[in-house]
Amino acid sequence: MLRMILIQLWNERKANVMLFLELMVVSVFLWYAADALYVSYKEYARPMGFDISHVYHVQLGTVPQSSADYDTTALHSRYGGGDFLSIYDRLSRHPMVESVCYTSQHFHYRWTNMFATFQRDSLVRNGYVRFVSPSYFEVFRVGTADGSPVERLAQALNENRIVVTGTLATDLFGNASEAVSKEIQVTDQGAQDSVFYNIGAVCEPQRYTDFSGYDCAYYRPVGSDEEFRNSPDQVAAFLPLFIRLKPGADGRDFAETFQREMEQQLRLGNIYLKEVVPMSHYRSQILQSRMDEIRMYASCILFFLLNVFLGIIGTFWFRTQQRRAEIGLRMAMGASRLAILRQFFGEGLLLAGVAFVSALLVFVNLMRLDVTQQTAVELSGAVRFFAGMGMTLGLVAVMVAVGVAVPAYRAMRLQPVETLHDE
């Protein structure tokens, strides 16, 4: 059977050249798109290091001084930070709210950060400084990297020590456990001198978005209540508030309902409730471009597969018409219909296999030139290569089989008497 297939392909070599080139080019593009999708999946599948489900951003606003509604009393105009703390307290007492926190220079999916440089002996890493209230770890369900109780994270900030991410702890100390209670030298963005901080706890590795790498960062307390109490009301614009709802409290219309119900309660002095936004909204916004890119790759794969299908079905349909007499003669001499079907499938898959080997050589060079999808994920080159190869080979084989199936089934149903009579 194999010898007969090879002879048939050689006899029709002129017609096979264009189909071979099409299969090879399509296989290269399919491989590139499949590799990009595989890399995106591996990036997306990694743990985030936090959980935004049932978390909402309570956005506060401040009344401008030019407004007739501006409160000019000293209590609210000069010490509006106390109003902010009262709003925080009211939110924490709400029956639907599980926990509340506020941050500074840290907002998931918004890339709000200050930069920092970390140093231990000769080891240096660049990352971020994030100011948070101790309850941040509870609101965003951040765990520890060394298996210690999660309460250690908030306790470290309350003790005026810092929390570092698992990535930073591993890079500088080898593992998370070794970093606890050690000192680290930190230079914040804009600071002239470095400061030594004691590490109170290590949180699990974190990343900002579903497709970004793990960050080197450390967490510091935002400030004391007394400091905020003496701050002006503009503090509300610089300290984002976040709430986590209790199980079963979240719903489709929660944001609108909550904002309507709490509008009066959260109006204190010159601070008012501006908007309640689910964290999933910010996630969707920042992932939009990457999801569009993934959809583009998926569309390209469908387009290339359609080209393969049309090329294969057109070629083999034409061959069936030309080889009616040959098929009829073989069937008259005892060849089974299944043997005819196997030959057509064999011709299509062997041709695709030869084209795929050529595409493989092209893609190996593309990987060596480093023009494939870039990623922060540590992926084995061999695993990535074989994953892309497997997906591409499988897609091409399926589409060739589908493309050959229709004309092959038609050839299998030919009646020997009719084909020989026509000749």
N, C-alpha and C positions, 0 to 999 in steps of 0.2 A: 504493500500500500504506500509506504513512504517513498519507494523508488518511483512509483507511478506519479505521485504528487510532485516530486522534484522534476520529473520529465515534463509534466504539464506546465509547471511554473516556468521552466526554461523555454519551452516552446512559445509561451506567451510573454516572454521577457520584455518585449517592447511595450506592451500594454501594462506590464507590472511596474515599470520604472516610475511612472507618475504616482501610482498608488503607493509604492514604496516610499517615495519622497514625502508624500502627504502624511503617511503614518509616522515617519521619522520626525518630521517637523512638529506634528501635533503631539507626539510623545514627549518631545523636549519641553514644549510649552505646558503640557499637562503635568509633567514632573515638577517644573518650577512652581506652578500654582499649588500642586499637592504638597510640596515641601513648605510653602508659605503657610498653608492651612494647618499643617502638622505643627509647625513652630508656634503658630498662634494658639493652637489648642493646648500645647504644653505650657505656654505662658499663662493661659487662662485657668488651667486646672490646678495651679499651685495655690496653697492657702494664702489668704489675704493678710492674716494677722489681726483682723478686726471684723466686726459684724455690724452692718448698717440696717439690717432688717428691723422694722418697727422703731427706727430712729428718725427724729424730725429736727430740723433746724428752726428754732424760734427766732425769727429775725426782728430785732427791735429798731426803732427809729427815734430820733430826737427832734423836738420842735425847734425850728430856727429862731434866733433872737429877733429877727425881723417880723415874725408872725405875731398877730394880735393875740394868739392863744398861748404865747410864751409866758411861763410862770417866772416872775421876777423876784420872788421871795428868796432870801438867802439860803433857806433850807434846801431848795430845789435847784437854784441856779449855780450855787457854789459847791454844794455837796450832793450832787445828783447821784454819785456812786452809791450812796445809801439806798436810793430808790432802786438801783439795779440789783442790789443784794436783797431787797424786799421782794422784787419780782422773782428772783431766783428761789427764794423761800416759798413763795406762793405756788410756783410751779412744782416744787418738790412735794408739796402737800396735796396736790391735785389727786383725786382718787384713781384716775386713769394712768398716772405717771409713775413709773417704777424708779427712775433715777434721772438726775439732771447734772450737767457739767457745763463748763465754759472753757474756752481755749483762747490763745493768742498766738499768731503766727503758725497756726496749724488748723487746716480745714481739709478733711478728706475729699478727694476729687476736685479740689480747687487750686492745688499747687501753691498754697500760701505758706511760705517758710522763710526762716532766716538760715543762713549758711553757718557752718562751724567746721573747725579743723580739730581732729582728735589725735592725740599723740601719747604713746607709751614707749618709753625708751627711744629706739630708732624707728619704731613703727608709726606711720602716719596715715590717717584716713580722712577723707572729706565727707561731710554729711550735713545734717540739719540740727537746729535747736528748736524745740517745740515747748511752748509754755501751755500747761494744762492745769486744771483743778484736779485734785486727787480722785474725784469721782469719774474722771474721763475713762478710766480703764473699765469701770462697771458699765457705763453707758454704751461703749463700743465693744464690750465683751472681749477685751484684750487679755490673753493668758500669759503665763510665765514661760520662759524658754527652758528653765531647769527643772520644771515639775513641782516647784514650791507652790504653796497656796496663793491664789490670785490676790488675796488681801495684802500680800507683801508689796505689791506695786503702789497702792495708795498709801500704805504705811511708810514707804520710803520717801514719798513726797512730803508727807506730814512731818517726817523727821528732818526735813530740809536736805535730804540727799537726792541723788538723781537716779533715773531709770534709763538704761540704755537698751537698744534693740539687740536681739539675738545675733544679728549680722555683725554689728560692731563688736560685741563681746567675743564672738568667735574669731574675728579678724585680729583682735589685739591680745586676747588671752588664751586662745585655743578652744575654749568651750564656755558655755554660759555660767556654769557653776564656779569656774575659776575667777570670773570677773566680779562676783559679789564681794562687797566689802573692800575692794581694791580701789586705788586712786587712779584717776585719769586726768590728763592735762587737756584742757579745752580752750580754744580761742574762738570766740563768737565773731560773727560778721561785724566789722567795724571796730572791734575791740583792739586796743594796742597791746595788751598783755594777756598772757594765758592765765587760766585759773585752774587750780587743782580741785576736783570734785570727788567725793566718795560715792561709789556705786552702791545703792541700797538694794536694787533688784534688777533683773533682766527680763524684759518682756519678749514675747515671741517675735520672730522676724516679721517685719511689716513692709508693705509696699503701697504706693499711693493709688494705683489703678490696677485693673485686672490684667493689663498687659505690660506693666512696668516691672523693673527689678526690685529686689529688696534693698532697703535704704539703711545707711549708717546714720543713726540719730540718737539724741538723748532728750529726756523729758525733765523739765524743771517746773516747780510750782509757779503759777501765774503771779501770785502775790497774796498778801494777807487781807483779811476782811477789813482791817483797820485802814490799810492803804487805799482800798477801793472806796471806803466810806467817805474819805476826804477828797475823792476825785470829782471832777465836774461831770455833768450828765453825758458828755460825749463818750464816756467810757463804754456806753452801751453799743456804740458803733464799732468798737474795736475788740469787743469780747463776744464772739458768737456763742449763743446758748444752744444746747442740744438736749433733747429729752428722749428717753426710751420708754415706750409704753408697756404696760403690763400685758401678760398673755391674754389674748381675746379682746383687748381694748381697741386694737387697730381696726380700721375699716376703710372702705372705699372713699367715703366722704368725711373722714376724720379731720383733715386739715381745715376744710371750710367750717365744719361744725365747731371745732375747737377754737378757731379764730373768732367766730361770731360770739361764742359763749364767754371767752376770756378777754374780749376787747376792752371792757370797762375795768375788769379786775387788774389788768396789766397796764393800765394807764396811771402812772405815778409821776407827778411833777411834769417834767418835759420829756419823759420817756414814754413811748407808746408801742403797742404791738403792731408791727408793720405787716408781717406775713409769716405763715407756717408752711414750711416746705419739706417734703419727705427727702431723705438723703438719696433715695433712688433717682430723684430728678437730677441731681448733680452728677450722679453716676452715668445716667443716660446721655447727658450733655457732653461729658468729656470723652465718652466711648464712641460717640457718633461717627467721628472720622475713621476710627479703626474698624468699626462694624461696617461702614461703607466700603472700606478696603477689602474686608473679608467677603462681602457680598459680590464685589467686583471679581475676586478670584473664583468664587463659586460660579458666577455667570460665565467667566471665561472657560471654565471646565465644561460646563454644559454646551457652550458654543463649539468647542473643539470636539467634544464627543458627537455632537450632531454632524459635524463635518466628516468625521470618521464613518459614521453610520450611512450618510448619504453617498460617500465615495465607495464604500464597500457594497452597499446594496445596488448601486448603479452599475458597478463593474461586474458583479456576479450575475446580475439580471441579464446583462448583455451576453455574458459567457454562456448562460443557460440557453439562450436563443441560438447561439452559434453552435452549440455542442449537442443539439437535440438528437442528431443522427447517431453520434457517438454514444450518448446515454442510452438511446433505444437499442442499439446493437449490443451494448454490454448487458443490458437487462434481458435481451432475447437469448444471450449466451449463458444466462444463469446468475448474473450479478443481482444481489438483493437490493431492495430499495434502501435499506439501512446502509449498505456499502456505498451507494451513490451519495447519501447524506454525509457519511463520514469523510468521503473524499473532498467534498466542497468545504466542509468545516476544516479539514486538514490543510487545504490550500490557503484559506483565509488566515488561520492561526499561524501557520509557518511563515507566511509573508509578514504578518505583524511581528512575529518573533525576531526575524532578521532585521526589520526596521527598528525594533526596540533595542537590539544590541548596538546598533549605530547611534541611537539616541543616548544610550547609556554612556558611551565614550564622550559624547558632547557634554553631557551633564557633569561627568567627573571633572572635566576641565573647567566648567562653570563654578563648581565648588572650590577647586584649587585657586581660581582667580578671585574667590570671595565676593561674587556678585549675587549670591543668593540672599534670602531673607536674613537680616541681622537680628540678633536677639541677646538679651542679658541672661537667658537660661543656659545653664551648663549642660549641653547636650553632646553626647558622644557622636563624633562624625560618622562612625560606622552605623550607629542606630538610626541617625537621621537619614543617611544614604539609603539604607535598606527599607526604611519606612516609606520614603518617597518612591522608591522603586516598586515596592509591593503595591502601593495605592495606584500608581500609574499603570503597571502591568495588569492589575486586576481590572481597572476601568477600560483599558484598551481591549483586553481579551473579551470582556463582556460585550462591549459595543461591536466588536468584529463578529462575535458569535451571533448577536442579534441581527446585524446587517446581512450576514450570510444565510441566516435561518430562512428568510422569506424566499429568496430564489432557490435555495437548496430544497426546501419543501416542495416548491413548484416542480423542480427537476425530478424529485422522488415520485411525484404523482403522474409523471408522463407515462403514456401507454406505448409499449414497444411497437405494436402493430401500426399505430397512427404515425409515429415518427418515421418508421421505415417506409410506410406508404407515401408519405410526403416526399421523401428523398427519391 
